[in-house]
Amino acid sequence: MESQIPARQTTSKFDVPWIDPQIKRMGRKKQRLYNKLKKSKKESDKVAFQSLKKETNKAVKKAHWDYVNKALT
């Protein structure tokens, strides 16, 4: 019976209050572009991935700081 019971619980990586559905969508799109880049190895796919990666990171940082500032005021 012990082999059927998980030893520990897992947590969600995106379980933070400032990650909204729009940012989650951006993350999924970024992952799709990354997978496409790894298969095709095209320069155009690389540029598209890097651009979306930068945009996603900016959105996450902005959302985080907005959340922090709102919590402090």
Buried (B, 14 or more C-beta within 10 A) or exposed (E): EEEEEEEEEEEEEEEEEBBEEEBEEBBEBBEEBBEBBEEEEEEEBBEBBEEBBEEBEEBBEEBBEEBEEEEEE
